[in-house]
Amino acid sequence: MDPGQKSVVLILARELATNLATPMFLIDADGRLVFYNEAAEPIVGKPFSEVGEMDAGEWAALLQPTTPEGETLSRTQIPPGVALLERRPAHGSIAITGLDGVPRRLEITAYPLYRRADEFAGAVGIFWLENEG
């Protein structure tokens, strides 16, 4: 697939995310953040239109994911990384610093997306502030 061309699965997932009031983000098969919805903007700290697509390393560096106790987490330790790298669902509690500088504790559930059983398209994450349950 052309690097600039999005998988139909990601296009449809973006349509779903756009219409949800639940914060959601999408990662392509290469680990690139390709979208987060309006509901995610207050948690992330900026609208997606200001942030745009970015590589996983950039995204992690900006949000600085840690355990709720403050220990730095690698990409392989957070649910979106597990969904992307191990291609299996994952759930967990993490802390981030939003792009607005505000620290937040989150619950995240992430799972892989497949176009066909053997064609990985990326991953989706659904998240919420820990105190909102």
Buried (B, 14 or more C-beta within 10 A) or exposed (E): EEEEEBBEBBBEBBEEBEEBEEBBBBBBBEBBBBBBBBBBBBBBBBEBEEBEEBEBEEBBEBBEBBBEEEEEBEBEBBBBBBBBBEBEEBEBEBBBBBBEEEEBBBBBBBBBBBBEEEEBBBBBBBBBEBEEE
